[in-house]
Every structure is written in structure tokens, then in C-alpha cells.
Amino acid sequence: MIKIILVDDHKIFLQGLKAVLLQQEKYDILAEAKNGKEFIELLATHQPDVVLMDIGMPELNGIEATEMGLKICPDMKIIALTSFGDEAYYYKMVEAGAKGFVLKRSSSEEIETAIHAVVNGDSFFSQELLKQIIRTLHKNINLTKKQEDIKFTKRELEVLKLICDGYSNQEIADKLNVSITTIVTHKSNLFAKTGVNKTVNLIMYVIKNKIFDL
């Protein structure tokens, strides 16, 4: 069972999301919170595997709650629940420690995909959100290295494209017919070359530098 806490200040949405997840016996909804403050208080008695976290909330927003929550439970995985218009906050959520981003209007299948991706150590970014970010995200990202200073190998670019397409390490290994260890090595090289240390940051790097069309 994957233990989940839901955090959103819109009660109707929260109850709908809960109902969808409870249709699957593999999820245990530990608790719900209507703001970040309530969420932090819940961590005194609950240890979730995954948190589905709204970004804009009263009292304590999703960015602050993510940062504070991970100091209390560093192993939990946080997925941001987002609407169009939240793009300015995406990088702040990444910095705070979010591992995934899904639109509130996403299908139940996409939400489940995001949950299982982060539980397995991967990141998840819905493709619809990626397209929106490409159109709106620009100067908010500070990078340690410029793209023109970096030489990627052909295989590194292949891996990078598949990461941006939302594939997990194992799926990339299967597609390229190599071991997962090889993919992990390629990712480590990509992190070193771009100066980032998270998969989501790597995706942001590609968007910022327009390395290829997503």
C-alpha cells in the first residue's frame, strides 16, 4: 500500500481526488489537509510515502509546506497539484523538493503514473505542463553552466530526450536495449555537465536552453 496525504484548499476537488484514488486498493489515504499549516501538523502522527500538494494555499503555501515537510520527513515524495497560471512557481517547487507535477485536470491514469514514478525514485512532469512551461518559463531559472559550453554525446542526447518525454530509468534502458546501470551513469554525466542535481532540474535546463523540441 502506498501511503498518501492530500493537501488542497478546495474541498470539492480534494474529495474527488480522494474518491478516485480509493477506487484502487493499492493506496492508503492517511489524511487530508486544507493548507500547508495543517499538513505540517499531520506529520507529527503520519509518515506518508507520497503527498499530493496544491501550490497556492492560505496560511502556508505549497512551496513553504514542501520545504518544511521534507525537513521533517525527508523520504516522502511530493507531487505538486497545479493549474495553468502557476508556471512562475514551478521552479520554486523544484527547489523546495517536489518530485512531480500534474495538472489538477489530469486523468486518474496520469496521476497514478506520477505517484508510481516518484515512489520508484523517478520524477514526473506531465507533457501538457511541459508544453505550457516552454511557452511561459524563461528568466526564473538560474543555471550554473551555459548550454553552448557543453558537448553532449549522441547517446546522452537520446537519454535526455527520453527523460523529458517522461520515461523512467527502466523504461529508457528497455528502449535503448541497455542496462539500467548504464542509464544511471548517463544521467550522472548529464547532471555533471549541466550543473544540476535533480531530474526535474534537468528538464528545466532543456526547456531553458531549447536543446530540442519537446
N, C-alpha and C positions, 0 to 999 in steps of 0.2 A: 504493500500500500504506500502510495506517495502522499505524504502529509502536507496539506496546503492551508495557508491563511489567505483570505481575500480582503483587500483593502480598497475601498472606494466610497466616496461620499454620496453617490447616487443609489439609493436603496433599491429601486426597481431593477437597475442594471445588476446590482450585487446579487439580488435574489435570483435573477435569471441566469447569471453565470453559475451560481451555486447549483441550481436545478440541472443545468446542462452537465456539469461535472459529476454530479451524484448519479447520473444515469450509468456511469461507468463504475464498476465495483473496485477499480484499482486506485481510486482517490479517496482520501480521508480528509474531509474539510474540518480542520481543527477549530477554527474560529473565524469571525468576521470583524472588521473594524471600519468605522466611517471616516477616520482621519489618521494621520501619522502618529499622533499622540496616543490614541487607543491602541494602535499596532505595537508601539514600543512597550506599553504596559502589558500586552498579551505575552510578550517574550519572556516575562518573568515566570510563566507557567507552561508555555508551549515552545516546542522546538520544531519548526516546520522544515520540510525539505525544500519547498518552493513557496514563494509569496507572489501573488498577482497584485501589483501595486499601481494604483492610479497616480498620476503625476500632480495634477492640480487639486489640492485639498485644503480645507481650513485648518487652523491651529498648527499643523506640521505637515508640509507638503511631501510629495513622494521622494524628492531629491534628498531632503533632510532626513526623512524616515529611513531611506535606504542606507545612507551613510551611518546613521546612528545604530540601526538594526544590525548591520554587519559587524559592528564592533562588539555587539552582544552575542550574536550567533554567526560567526564568520563562515560557517559551512553552508548556510542556506543560500538558495539561488533566487534571485529576484527578477521577475519579468515585469516590465513596465506596460501598463494598460494605457493606450494613447488614442487621441483623436487627431484629425487633421487640424493643424494650428499649433500643435505642441512642439514643432520642429526645433524651436530655439532652445528647448530644454533637453533634447536628446543627448547631446554631448555631456551635459552636466549629469545626466543619469548614468552615462557610461563611467564618468569619473567617480561617481558615488559608488559604483559597483554593480549596476544592473547587468544581467547576462543576456536578456532578451527583450524584444519589443514586439507587441502585437496590437493591432487596431482593435478598438472596442467592438467594431462591427465584424470582426473576423469570424470565420466559421468555427464551429466546435472542433473540427478536424485540425485547423491551423493552431488553435490554442493548445490542443493536445500535443501536436508536433513540437510546439515551443516548450511545453513542460518536459517532455521526454528528452529533448535536445539538451536543455540546461542540466537536467538530472544526470545525463551521461557525460557532462563536462564540456559540452559544446555551447556555442552562443546561437541565438536565433533572431533574425531580423526579417519581418515579413516583406515580401517582394514589393507589395504595394507601397509600403513605407519607404523602401529604398528609392523608388521612383520619385516619391514626394520630396525626399531629402535632397536628391540630385537637383531638383528644381529650386530648392529654397536654402539649403545649407551652404555657407561659404566661409565667412571670416571668423566664425566662432571656434574654429579648430586651430590649435597651435601645434605644429609639428616640429620635431627635432631635426629632421633632415629633409631636404628638397628632393623631389622625385627625379629631377634631372641629374642629380649626383649619384643615382643608384642604377646599377646594372643588374637586371633580373635575368635568370636563366629561363629558357623556354619552359622547362618543367615547373619552375617556380610560378610563372605566369599562369600555367594551366591550373595549378593548385589554388592560386589566388582567385582565379575566376570561379572555381567551384565553391570556394569558401563563400564568396559573395553571392553565389546562387543558392546558398542556404544548406549545402550538403555537410553532413557530419564527417569526422575524420575517417570512420569506417566506410562510409559511402564513397568518399573520394578515393580511398585505397582500392575499393572494388572497381570503380570506374576506370582507374588508371592501371589496374592489374598489378598493384604493388602491395607491400605490407603496410600495416598501419604505422609501424615504427618509421618507415620511410616518410610517410606523410607528416608525422610529428616532427621529424628532422627538417623537412622543407618548411614547416610552419615556424620552427625555431629560427631558421635562416631568414625568413621573411620578417619576423619580429626584429631581429638584429639589424637588418638592412634598413627598415623603415623607422626604427627607433620607438616602436610601440610594444606593449606587452600583453595586449588582450585582442581576442579575435574581433570583437566589435570595433575596436580602435583601428584594426587593420582594414575593415570595411570602410570606415570613415576616411581613412587615408586614400583608398582607391577613389572614393567619391570626390574628395577634395582635389586630388591631382589628375582626375579624369584619365586614369590609366587605360581603361577600356569602357565601353558602353555596358551598363547594367540594365 
